[in-house]
Amino acid sequence: MNTELRIPSVADWDAWLGCLELAFGGVPLTPESREMYATLSRPDRSLGHWDGSECVGTAGAYPFRVTVPGGAAVPAAGVTMVSVAATHRRQGLLTSMMRRQLDDVRSWGEPIAVLKASEPAIYGRFGYGAATPETALRIDTDRVRLALPPGTDRVRLRRASPGGALDACEAVYARLAAGRPGTPVRQPGWEKMPVNDPAAHREGGSPLICVLAERDGEVTGYVTYRVRPAWEEAGPRGTVAVRDLAALDPASYAALWRFLFGIDLTSAVECGNRPADDAVLQLVSDVRRCEVRLRDGLYVRLVDLPAALQARRYRAPVDVVLEVEDAFCPWNTGRWRLTGDAEGVASCRPTEDPADLVLSVRELGAAYLGGVSLSTLASAGLVREERPGAVAEAALAFSWDVAPWCPHEF
Ligand SMILES: CC(=O)SCCNC(=O)CCNC(=O)[C@H](O)C(C)(C)COP(=O)(O)OP(=O)(O)OC[C@H]1O[C@@H](n2cnc3c(N)ncnc32)[C@H](O)[C@@H]1OP(=O)(O)O
């Protein structure tokens, strides 16, 4: 196959986006989404495969910063808009784009690349590990009750227009992003994404509604949701579909959930993406009536392994030699001595010392944000222990007190 791989010019944008649309089923993007992507896209950080004048492959990489354990916001390539034309699939076009992109990311000095996959089977071969397990929830609000922490009744709730409340919501997001590994710091322009609400995407639901939680006149939380009304012989069976819910304190958090549970003419609350440690599951009276579906969230690829491992903090003191295999980015292959703890700057240097743990870069990516335990990976046979006790030591050090989560779409 004779295709040319190159950075698209601004004039290539329509053809480039057209390839992406077709690969995702051919439904044209709504004008709102098209305009948003046109503003956010970075042609200089994108790649296209061209077969003559036809664009047959696309990939992009936004310049993000992602919170890692310890609170640093690490430069990260946000890989996105990956597609290959149906006429050209399984001929290695994606592989060649991943090759070029990871070389580019390395040259940009971004220690990690992250993505959300359309299908989990695609990116492991390129060294991406599923790092932030997330849950999709559906709660039967006719039968489930909520326990409410002290102060819930003092939280004031106020409806606001999603666009008008953007600054207040973004301030809450920014404070939470700093404490939750896996969360991208919002880059300029991206605040529009959570309130992008094309009518074509509402699936019979209302336009997006925003409710703010306030304490002492300050916004302490928000929820955006839509209601999908439904009627049965026996009465109303509407669903509340939550897009985003965030709160700075337990009372505001509970007040928002209580509000969602009480919306008239509805009998269920659905959330497509919540963290694996979402506190609501500790408030519900009957967890069996909450459908909880585990999903893969953010995938992490260590591009510059020592820089990435040095950027995070470790929950307990650690001193281990990791023997890492990385066939796709061979500069990471080798033995690395990692030392670090909760406070100081970690060190990760090449070493000739014998290995304590043997693993691939994919497993290291999965464990990087503290959401997947090295012990679990060892139990699965994906991490090999060469020094007794090394798995337990490293698993504790890599773990974190909050589960990593990526509430940011891209
Ligand atoms: C971050 C994001 O943007 S996620 C969005 C990804 N895009 C999509 O899902 C859109 C629809 N799908 C597509 O456009 C294409 O099928 C792609 C991009 C997923 C794959 O592109 P291709 O050029 O066909 O991939 P390529 O030929 O390089 O395949 C490389 C390997 O991955 C495997 N592979 C590719 N796609 C898939 C898949 N969906 N599921 C499982 N394996 C896959 C191939 O079989 C091949 O395996 P091999 O090396 O063992 O032979």
The ligand as a Gaussian input file, in Angstrom:
#p B3LYP/6-31G(d) Opt

LIG

0 1
 C       -8.046000       7.311000      20.809000
 C       -9.048000       7.114000      19.721000
 O       -9.208000       7.928000      18.878000
 S       -9.905000       5.629000      19.697000
 C      -10.659000       5.543000      18.095000
 C      -10.135000       4.428000      17.259000
 N      -10.860000       4.456000      15.978000
 C      -11.939000       3.698000      15.694000
 O      -12.386000       2.874000      16.490000
 C      -12.610000       3.964000      14.365000
 C      -12.911000       2.664000      13.613000
 N      -11.731000       1.806000      13.419000
 C      -10.670000       2.187000      12.675000
 O      -10.607000       3.304000      12.167000
 C       -9.534000       1.200000      12.457000
 O      -10.072000      -0.095000      12.416000
 C       -8.431000       1.229000      13.554000
 C       -7.865000       2.642000      13.625000
 C       -8.995000       0.869000      14.928000
 C       -7.350000       0.226000      13.202000
 O       -6.637000       0.666000      12.056000
 P       -5.801000      -0.355000      11.102000
 O       -5.007000       0.467000      10.160000
 O       -6.732000      -1.348000      10.557000
 O       -4.827000      -1.029000      12.154000
 P       -3.474000      -1.820000      11.780000
 O       -3.621000      -2.440000      10.427000
 O       -2.294000      -0.948000      11.965000
 O       -3.553000      -2.936000      12.897000
 C       -2.533000      -3.172000      13.824000
 C       -2.921000      -4.364000      14.658000
 O       -4.027000      -4.012000      15.482000
 C       -5.094000      -4.944000      15.306000
 N       -6.331000      -4.198000      15.391000
 C       -6.627000      -3.075000      14.728000
 N       -7.861000      -2.661000      15.062000
 C       -8.338000      -3.531000      15.959000
 C       -9.567000      -3.643000      16.665000
 N      -10.552000      -2.747000      16.515000
 N       -9.719000      -4.688000      17.521000
 C       -8.726000      -5.600000      17.678000
 N       -7.538000      -5.541000      17.027000
 C       -7.359000      -4.523000      16.170000
 C       -4.853000      -5.508000      13.911000
 O       -5.480000      -6.761000      13.763000
 C       -3.356000      -5.582000      13.856000
 O       -2.945000      -6.734000      14.581000
 P       -1.616000      -7.534000      14.197000
 O       -0.483000      -6.550000      14.360000
 O       -1.581000      -8.651000      15.182000
 O       -1.811000      -7.952000      12.776000

